[in-house]
């Protein structure tokens, strides 16, 4: 059960100078006019319910009439800094429709709804307390996954763009039963690849509400992609199962679908495909990844007990002695990625020699 897999609460780790230098180098920092702590000064709130009158675990917060205009103005500045060039000419077309606060989970984010009054299109941005684990998770997702992520850090505040998609738990409950057999087989394939990707880069806690399902129209068919949206549990836990979405009870329907619709040979094939894609991304982003891992290797982002537990479990899984010699979670991630890259290059070399 997932409750037994996870620690009760992961602490927040500060963004140190080495990581901040990396973020500045790759344009992940910007001077933000409002901080996470500024938004905590709300004077009232109401519960936000969904269309079925269920508590969403978000509350809509309110500020005094003297503070709200300034807060709105600064949030518009944040929006333009993240999505544009910071030009204030568009402020007249923007409206801050809502500021919501989530009391559930580690990051306790603020969700800002920004609407264009000319056409009523809207998007969300998130304001969070900067946590080194999450920053590493975001960067590894940007470098190693098929997806790109837009975020910025300033002092102890993290700004993230919204990742669109159907929350995994809602999709499993409402949409999955209506999918065709072909679509279910395709989703099973995507879950296998998603599971492999999370495991290799040590992204934990991918319960169904921590990823989204994205429908993509492809000619006369609709295919589905799976994308992580929560990165707080980047290489913190010691239990290796935490990094495999298949072991969370919330994903039972997905696991069951994999077992029913994919043969073992197909599952192995999709795992190899994902490892190969990951290895190619490692090779094409070598300089940036090396700089990020250098930060992780010298950072403290877990407990000694978690580190020792994970090292032993990874050694049991791979029989690679390099895991036992790791002295930080950053080294564990680096060894894991090197293991994938090395295997890919060995296979490629064997194939080349065979063809010649």
N, C-alpha and C positions, 0 to 999 in steps of 0.2 A: 504494500500500500504506500501511496506517496507520502503520507504523514510520517512514516517511519524512515523514508529515504532522506528527508531534508532536516537540517538543523532548525531549531526554533526560529532564530532570527540572525541574519547575516549583518555584521557591523558595516558601517560605511567607512571606506578608506579614503583619505585625502589625496588630491592630485598633487604629487610632489614636483619639485623644480625640474627634474629630468624629463618627466612626462609632459610638463607644461612647455618645455623647450621643443619637444617633438611636435606637440600640437601647434605651436607657433610656426614651426617649419613647414607644416603641411596645411596651413591656413584653416586650422580648426579653432582659432581664438578670435574674438572680436570684443570691442569695448561695448558692453551692454549697459544701458542706462537704468536698469531695474534689476534687483536681485531676488533670489528665492525668499530670503527673509523679509523683504519689503512686502511681498504678497501675503505673508503670514499675518499681517496686521489687519485682517478683515474684522468687521464689526458684527456680522451676522451671517446666517446660512440657512438653507432649506435643503431637504433631501431631494435628490434627483431620481425619479422613477422612470422605468422604460414604458413602452406602449402597452405592456401587459400589467402595469402597476407593480412591478417587482423593483425592489430596492437595488439600484445599480452600484451601490457603495461609493458613489460620488455625491458631494454636496455642492450646491451652488452658493458661492460666497458673495457678500456685499461689503462695500466700503462706505465710509462717510461721504457725504456730498462734497466735502472739501477736498478729499483725497482722490475720488474716482476720476475726475478729469485728467489729473496728472498721471495716474496709473494707466488710463486708456492711451494717453499720448505716448508714454514710454513703451507700452506694449506694441503700438503701431511702429515705433522705431525698431524694436526687436524684430518684428515681422519683416520689415524692409531690409534689415541687415542680413537676415537669414536667407530670404528668397530673392532679394534684388541687390541694388548697389547702395542702399541706404538713403535714396532720394526721398525727401519729404513731400514732394509735389503730389504724390498719390494719397497722402493722408486724408484728403477731403473725400476720397471714395471708399475709405475703410471705416468699418465700425466694429468695435469689440462687443459682440452680442452676449457673451457669457464668460465667466471665470469659474471653473469648477475645481474642487479640491478632492483628491482621493485619500481616504484615511486607511485604505487597505494596502498591504504590501510594504516592501522595504523603502521604495523611493518617495512615496507620498507626493505625487506630482500635482502641479496645477495644469489644467487643460484650458487653453484659451481658444475660443471660437472667434475667428476673424472673418468678417463678411464684406464682400464688395457690394456696395449699395447700388451700383449701376446695373448689375445683373443677378444679384442675390446668390452668386457663387460664394462658397465659404470653405475654409480649411481650418485645421487645428495646429497649434504649436503647443509644446509642453515645456514647462519650466520646472526644473528639478534641482535638488541639492547635488552638486557634483560629487560623484563617487568614482574612484579610480577603477574599480572592478567593471562598472558599467561603461566607462570610457574605453577600456581595453576591449570589452565585448563589442561595442559599436565599431571600433576601428577594425577588429578582426572580421566582423561581418562585412564591412565595406571592402576589405581586401580579399577575403577568401570565399565569399558567397557570390551568387549571381546578382545580388542586389547592391544598390548604392544607397548610402545614408547621409543625410545632411544634418549636421549638428555643430554647435559651437560652445566653447567653455570660456567663462570669464570669472576669475577668482574661484569662489565656491558655488557658482551657479552654472547649470547645464541647460542649454536650450536644444530641443529636438524637434524635428519635423514629424508630422503624423504619418504613420504607415497605414495606407488604406487596405481594406480587405474585410472579409467576414470573420469575426472571432471564431476560433476553432471550436469552442464548446457550442456556440449557436449553430454553426454549420453541421456538426455531428448530430445535433438534436433535430434540427428543422430541415436542412437541405439534403443531407446524405441519403436519407431513405428515398428521396425522389430522384436520385441520380440513376442513370442507366447502368447496365452491367459493364459496358465499355468504360464509362466514366469512373465507376468504382475500381476497376482494374488499374486505370491510370492514376487515380488518387492513391491506391495502394503502393504503386511504384514510387510516387512522389514522397510518400511517408517513409519508405525504405531509404531513399536518398537523403531526406531531411534528417532521419535518425542517424545515418552515417556521418553526415556533415557536423551535426552537433557533437557527436561522440569524439570525433577527431580533433576538433578545435576546442573541446571541453567547455561547451556552453550548456549550463545546467538548467533544471527546472522548466522544461518545455511541456508543462501541462497544457491542456487544450485551450485555456484562456490566455496563454502567453505566446500564441502564434495565430496568424490569420491565414485564411484560405482565399486565394485570389483567382476568380474565374477569368479565363482568357479565351476570347473568341478566335477560333482557328478554322477558317473556311466555313464549313457547315457544322462544325462541332464546337463544343466548349470544353476546354481542358482546365485543370486546376493546379495552381502552384501553392506551395506552403512556405510561409515566410515568418521568421521569428520577429517578435515585437518587444520582448523583454530581455534585457542583457545584464540584469543585476547579478545573476549567478554565474558569471564568467570565472571558471576555474577557482572556486572557493571551497566546495564540498570535498570530503575525502572519499565518499562512497561513489565508486565508478558508475553505478547504475543511475545516479542522478543525471549523468550526461547522455543517457539513452532514453529518449522520449517513450520508447516502447514499454518501459517499466512503470509508468504512471497510470494509475487506474482510470484517470480522466481520458486516456487515449485507448481504452480497451476496445472500443468499436473499430478504431483504425487498425489495431494489431490483429483483431479477429478477421478483418477484411483482407489483410495481407495474407494470413494463413489460409483463407478460403480461396483466394483468387490468384495467388502467385505460387508457382512451384519453387522448391528450394534452389534449383539451378538458376531460375530467373532472379530470385532474391540476391544470390551471390553475384550475378552479372551486374545488377543495378548498383550494388555496393562497389564493385570494381570500377564502374563508370564514374561514380561520384568521387572515388579516391583519385582517379586519373584527372578529372576536372580540377580537383583541389590541388593536385600536384602541379598542374599547368599554371594555376593562379599563383602558387608559391614561386614558381620560376619567373613568371612575368612581372611580379611585384617584389622581386628579391630585395631591392635596396630599401624600400619603405618598410617591408615586413621585418627586415633585419634591424632597422632602427627602432621599431616598436617593441620587438622582442628584447632588445637591449634594455629598454626601460622596464619591461616586465621582470626580467631576470634579477634586476637590482631593487625591485619593489617588494613591499610586504603586503600581500593581499589575501592571506589566509592564516590559519593557525598552524602551529607545528604539528599538532595531532592529525589534522586533515591532510597535510602534506605527506606525512609518513604513511598514512593509510592509502592514499591514492597512488603513491609511488609503488607500494607493494602490489596493489591490485593491477596496475598497469604492467608491472613486470610479469605477474602471473598470466596476464592476457597476451603479452607479446613475446615474453622471454628475452627482452632486450635489457641487458644489464645497465644501459645508460640511464634508465629511469631510476634505478636504485641510487645513482650517484647525484641526483638532482638535489639542490639546496634551496630551491624556491619554486613556486608555481610557474613562474616565467620559464624556468629551465624545463619544467615538465612539458609545457606547451611547445617549446622549441624542439625538444626531443621527439614529441609526437608528430610534429609537422615534418621533421627531418626523416622520421621513419617512413612516412607516406611518400615523401619525395624520393628517398633512396630506393624504395621498392619500385616506384614508377620508372626511375631511370634504369634500374636493373632489368626490368621487363622490356623496356624500349631497346636496350643494348642487345639483349638476347634475340629480339625480333630482327634487329638490324643485322646481326651476325648470321641469323638463319636465312634471311633474304639474300644476303651476299653469297 
